[in-house]
Amino acid sequence: MDKVLLVTGGSRGIGAATCKLAAQHGWAVAVNYSANALAADEVVRGIRADGGRAMSVQADVADESQVLRMFEHIDAKLGPLSGLVNNAGVVDVSARVQDMSVQRWRRMFDINVMGSMVCAREAVRRMSPSHGGSGGSIVNVSSAAARLGAPGQYVDYAAAKGAIDAFTIGLAKEVGPDGIRVNAVRPGLIETDIHASGGLPNRVRDLQHQVPMGRGGTAQEVAQLIVWLLSDAASYTTMSLIDVSGGR
Ligand code: NAD
């Protein structure tokens, strides 16, 4: 039987690339989306056309009750989960900290931090042998911003990703004895629509001079690392925060 993987925010960008590549590596994939069912179904159709197993599943990761429903749906439709990619995330428009509202910070942390933590909790409850599971692998999508700080753009986003790094370290230590590996990837400037969502459609082009490799990365290049971390090839890798940033 295929191993079951949930990718949050799987309908576009790094999440969609991860869903497709993971399916090629034999995972049965639950493609989570919050609002764009059509885009998620498109990813599912592509995977099925290639002979893989996938289904789409709706949940706003910032809403605990929706996340609980999503996990129950996956339990019933695909079977026991052994992989989770906490990919769903948002930026906000560029601003200085002095001009940011608490409302903005709540949204940022509810989605990027609480969403990932609730999904990780539900995954551990299924993967842990004490709950009848047989181990697994969790990959949190952090950001190079966690160490760069994103000054003048979104320090709040960087702080949220810093929280993800700390969560990765603590959870990895906590569940290592249960056969659950927990790692984070820290992408740099990657060509996806997230930059336009934050009002900076040319962000990669504008900042790529800061990248030692001289270019932005692709969603596929991040997905390669995520799928490796999920796999048995990474069987001794846990608690790692791995940059995929062209040296930036
Ligand atoms: P993207 O905007 O294309 O993808 C983000 C996905 O998350 C979208 O599908 C979106 O619908 C989903 N999402 C947002 N809020 C959600 C919610 N509340 N519930 C469920 N899904 C939700 O951007 P991307 O670049 O593919 O980003 C994926 C991850 O990579 C994010 O965590 C982002 O912070 C991180 N990242 C991206 C870059 C980059 O340069 N693109 C760099 C570092 C880190």
Residues whose N, C-alpha, C, O or C-beta is under 5 A from the ligand:
A	BS01	NAD	G9 G10 S11 R12 G13 I14 G15 Y33 S34 A59 D60 V61 A62 N87 A88 G89 V90 I111 V141 S142 S143 A144 P187 G188 L189 I190 T192 D193 I194
